Amino acid sequence: MRQQTRDFRNSVVVSYKQQIAMAGITLMLMAAAQAAVPVEDAGAVPHLDARGKAAYLDYLKADGHKAFFIAPGGHWSWRAEMGSVEAAEDAALRDCQESTEQACVPYAINERVVFNAKAWPRLWGPYLTRAQAERAPIGLKRGMRFPDLAFKNPQGRPITLKDLRGKVVVLHFWGSWCAPCLKEMPELRKTAQSLRNEPDIVFTCLQVREDFATAKNFVRQKLRLDFALSDSQVKGPNKSELPLSDGSTLPDRQVAKVFPTTYVLDKHGIVVFSHNGPIPDWSQYIAFLRDVAARSGQ
């Protein structure tokens, strides 16, 4: 598993042009990709949290040749005072890619926005073919098949992740005892509602460290949200093992270093994205989810 992760990182930390070619995307850098977006607008940079936006403002103040790179999920890096544009790009890309399995792409070069908004939602690809997915190892990293969890769907029927093959699965681990989870829940529900008429995308929210009745009642009575939750089959606060379809269990801290944690699985059950902690703006991921639904599963 470690070797595969290392190989994956090596395959993407070559140059951003090669990464984009791998994803079947052509970025026309230094063109009018986002001419309508002022370079000074930190709020226009997608997926950045407050820390990322502050870093972008620092980038704008820097001198010399410089580059600001971003990746889906809020990862970013920038370099300035470099001897050439190419040196700034290579250094910023290398730093960004060290922190994520997602493909990093340039947002700004020197004083110009070069971001390709149309290509951005396709960066969770390229997606594995059926034959490639069948050979994928079991694991939690991008490009691996997520372990086959056994749980109950919102209708109370026993189900496994394997049963959801053919659909894009937003797999969300949360708890009513988790303040960041509760803060995120309304926007997560709003996103799920906006996609409710798209049957190829399903949201599977599994509680951790508490029983299902406690989690469900809290959402309905305290948050006053009508949200279709799934039952992880965890029975109480002292239980930290998630059941698998073969009868074994998976420690919840192996799945998530923090809560909430979210994974997105393609139609073959392959991890294409993961995020530790609350996602700042779920609406920015709708286009990504639709891309997985449209292009994965071949």
VENLIN-V178344 format. One record per residue. SS is DSSP state (H for helix, E for strand, L for the rest). PSI is psi in radians with two decimals (* if undefined). OMEGA is omega in whole degrees, -180 to 180 (none if undefined). Layout:
ss	psi	omega
SS	PSI	OMEGA
SS	PSI	OMEGA
//
This chain:
ss	psi	omega
L	-0.77	179
H	-0.70	-179
H	-0.70	180
H	-0.72	178
H	-0.74	179
H	-0.74	179
H	-0.67	-180
H	-0.80	180
H	-0.74	179
H	-0.56	-177
H	-0.37	-178
H	-0.34	-180
L	1.15	176
L	-1.12	170
L	2.66	-177
H	-0.48	179
H	-0.68	179
H	-0.67	178
H	-0.83	-176
H	-0.65	177
H	-0.66	178
H	-0.62	-178
L	0.04	180
L	0.52	-175
L	2.41	176
L	2.05	176
L	2.18	177
L	1.52	-178
L	2.64	179
L	0.34	174
L	-2.93	-177
L	0.87	-175
L	-0.77	-179
L	0.85	-174
L	-0.49	-177
L	-0.22	-178
L	2.06	178
L	2.42	-178
L	-0.42	-178
L	-0.19	-174
L	1.63	180
H	-0.48	-180
H	-0.28	-180
H	-0.24	-179
L	2.07	-173
L	2.56	171
L	0.02	-179
L	2.42	171
L	-3.01	-176
H	-0.69	180
H	-0.71	179
H	-0.68	178
H	-0.66	177
H	-0.69	178
H	-0.67	179
H	-0.66	177
H	-0.65	175
H	-0.70	178
H	-0.75	-178
H	-0.51	-179
H	-0.27	-174
L	2.75	-178
L	2.99	174
L	-3.03	177
E	2.33	-174
E	2.81	-179
E	2.48	177
E	2.09	-178
E	2.60	178
E	2.84	176
E	2.67	177
L	2.37	-179
L	-0.08	176
L	0.11	177
E	2.58	-177
E	2.85	173
E	2.66	176
E	2.69	176
E	2.57	-180
E	3.05	180
E	0.71	179
E	2.83	-176
L	-0.34	-179
L	2.85	176
H	-0.74	-178
H	-0.72	180
H	-0.70	179
H	-0.76	179
H	-0.84	-177
H	-0.73	-178
H	-0.74	180
H	-0.70	178
H	-0.80	-178
H	-0.79	-180
H	-0.75	180
H	-0.79	-175
H	-0.38	178
L	-0.38	-174
L	0.00	-175
L	2.68	173
L	-0.22	178
L	2.73	179
L	2.23	176
E	2.43	-180
E	2.74	-179
E	2.39	171
E	-0.79	-180
E	2.49	173
E	2.15	-174
L	-2.11	-176
L	0.35	-176
E	2.45	171
E	2.19	-180
L	0.22	-175
L	2.36	177
L	1.70	-176
H	-0.58	-179
H	-0.59	-180
H	-0.40	-174
H	-0.85	-177
L	-0.09	-180
L	0.03	-173
L	-0.13	172
L	-0.30	176
L	-3.11	0
L	2.57	-177
L	2.56	-178
L	2.54	172
L	2.96	178
H	-0.77	-179
H	-0.73	178
H	-0.71	-179
H	-0.62	179
H	-0.46	179
H	-0.10	-176
L	2.42	178
L	2.78	175
E	2.31	179
L	-3.03	-174
L	-0.06	-178
L	2.82	176
L	2.35	-179
L	-0.03	178
L	2.74	177
E	2.18	-177
L	2.47	178
L	2.55	-172
L	1.47	179
E	2.54	174
E	2.22	-176
E	-3.02	176
E	2.35	-179
L	3.05	-177
L	-0.35	177
L	0.01	178
L	0.14	-178
L	2.31	176
E	2.38	-175
E	2.82	174
E	2.88	177
H	-0.59	179
H	-0.57	179
H	-0.32	-178
H	0.12	176
L	2.49	-175
L	-0.10	176
L	2.67	171
E	2.24	-176
E	2.12	170
E	1.85	-173
E	1.95	-169
E	2.16	180
E	2.21	-172
E	3.06	175
L	2.60	180
L	-0.26	177
L	-0.08	-172
L	1.88	-176
H	-0.79	178
H	-0.58	177
H	-0.77	-177
H	-0.63	178
H	-0.63	-178
H	-0.48	-169
H	-0.78	-179
H	-0.71	-179
H	-0.60	175
H	-0.79	178
H	-0.72	-180
H	-0.69	178
H	-0.76	177
H	-0.70	179
H	-0.66	-179
H	-0.34	-180
L	0.23	-173
L	-0.40	180
L	0.20	179
L	1.62	-170
L	-0.26	180
L	-0.05	-179
E	2.14	180
E	2.48	177
E	2.14	-180
E	1.77	-178
E	2.06	-175
E	2.20	-180
E	2.63	177
L	2.59	176
L	0.46	175
L	2.82	179
L	2.84	-174
H	-0.70	-178
H	-0.73	179
H	-0.83	-179
H	-0.82	-177
H	-0.77	-179
H	-0.63	180
H	-0.79	-179
H	-0.72	-177
H	-0.72	-173
H	-0.70	-177
H	-0.83	180
L	-0.29	-179
L	0.80	179
L	2.36	173
L	1.65	-173
L	2.27	-179
L	1.78	-178
L	2.61	175
E	2.77	-176
E	1.99	180
L	-0.27	-175
L	0.20	169
L	2.39	-169
L	-0.08	-179
L	3.09	-175
L	-0.37	-180
L	0.09	-180
L	2.16	-176
L	0.23	-178
E	2.26	178
E	2.23	-178
E	2.50	175
E	2.84	-174
L	-0.39	-179
L	0.10	179
L	-0.19	177
L	-3.09	-179
E	2.85	180
E	2.14	179
E	2.33	-177
H	-0.49	179
H	-0.23	172
H	-0.57	179
H	-0.65	-173
L	2.14	175
L	-0.56	177
L	2.87	174
L	2.45	1
L	2.78	171
E	2.45	-176
E	2.42	171
E	2.58	170
E	2.21	-179
E	2.40	178
L	-3.01	-174
L	-0.19	175
L	0.08	-179
L	0.30	-179
E	2.38	178
E	2.16	175
E	-0.27	-178
E	2.56	172
E	2.70	-178
E	2.17	175
E	2.22	-179
L	3.03	-179
L	2.52	177
L	2.17	-173
L	-0.69	-175
L	1.64	-176
H	-0.51	-177
H	-0.43	-180
H	-0.14	-178
H	-0.05	-179
H	-0.77	180
H	-0.61	177
H	-0.80	-179
H	-0.69	178
H	-0.58	178
H	-0.75	178
H	-0.73	-180
H	-0.62	-177
H	-0.57	-168
H	-0.21	179
L	2.96	178
L	0.16	-179
L	*	none
//
